[in-house]
């Protein structure tokens, strides 16, 4: 069994456990959908993706011809992404949701993207759009209060 198959099977087991746990939530009589509906929808989607991962691993004969330098580069990118995410978490309380999300999407796009100066305006527009759209969805539609931060 290869690594992706093991991860997919583990995800399926976790999805099954969490699906069962979500069904144990008490449902008030005046709520038509119930509190288990949305978690179960997400878990079903996650289970479908886990099955897709397993199928892709089983039906494709991938060759792992990565050089040690490429493996180190991949780990370096993962560490940098964790550092950017940690900065986002700290930035939420200091800068507020809008500015921290803008900087997070811009920084992560720059780190993971091709890193050309010509791509910066596109990354900035995507970051602005992401921050504003998610803010509007959470604040106006879902009525979830997002952190305002110390500065803004």
Order of alpha helices (4+ residues) and beta strands (2+ residues): alpha-alpha-alpha-alpha-alpha
